[in-house]
Amino acid sequence: QVQLVQSGAEVKKPGASVKVSCKASGYTFTSYGISWVRQAPGQGLEWMGWISAYNGNTNYAQKLQGRVTMTTDTSTSTAYMELRSLRSDDTAVYYCARAGRLLSFPRIWGQGTMVTVSS
Amino acid sequence: EIVLTQSPGTLSLSPGERATLSCRASQSVSSSYLAWYQQKPGQAPRLLIYGASSRATGIPDRFSGSGSGTDFTLTISRLEPEDFAVYYCQQYGSSPVTFGGGTKVEIK
């Protein structure tokens, strides 16, 4: 079955970086893109950006430009999201989701990865 | 960017009742590119509706979406116990993709 499996929870100090992975299975990885969405505790959903698994093209949310990098490894069908210069307000559950295009509605979501930023 | 405002923030209803959730956009959503998601505690969002009114695969027909332009509605015709959750709208008609703040449907 189609699924996205994310890496485990992380605890980081302010100023550090985190890299979350998202391994896809059950479909042709390069036929879709991956969106990343985060959710702070008790808050709503925030779109972070999108990457094409076909050609690596990316589009990032303006507020995260310069701090976020999304990549893919087609040999392992895995997408990655790296966030640098972490702050306490980056504490959130980070989701990857299969998204055919930049502007789309994901049907398949990963289970989420909790990232806690605390000194 | 398009700002989506959901109302009410919380809806207190009993099983069997009808739920009507609103999503209002700050500008017209292109081609009715609006989706609705359900989220339960500790779970990822689940796609319910796309294209404003098309049900996703496996979604019961008690869920329906309507609207166009700037005003959209998600209706749950008769609430089942498993429907108590938070619901989000999302527009994907223009970049960046944006989500509404959510409506919590709780048991009265």
Interface residues (C-beta under 8 A of the other chain):
Chain A: S35 V37 G44 L45 E46 W47 W50 N59 A61 Q62 Y95 A97 L102 L103 S104 F105 P106 R107 W109 G110 Q111 G112
Chain B: Y33 A35 Y37 A44 P45 R46 L47 Y50 A56 T57 Y88 Q90 Y92 G93 S94 S95 P96 V97 T98 F99 G100 G101 G102
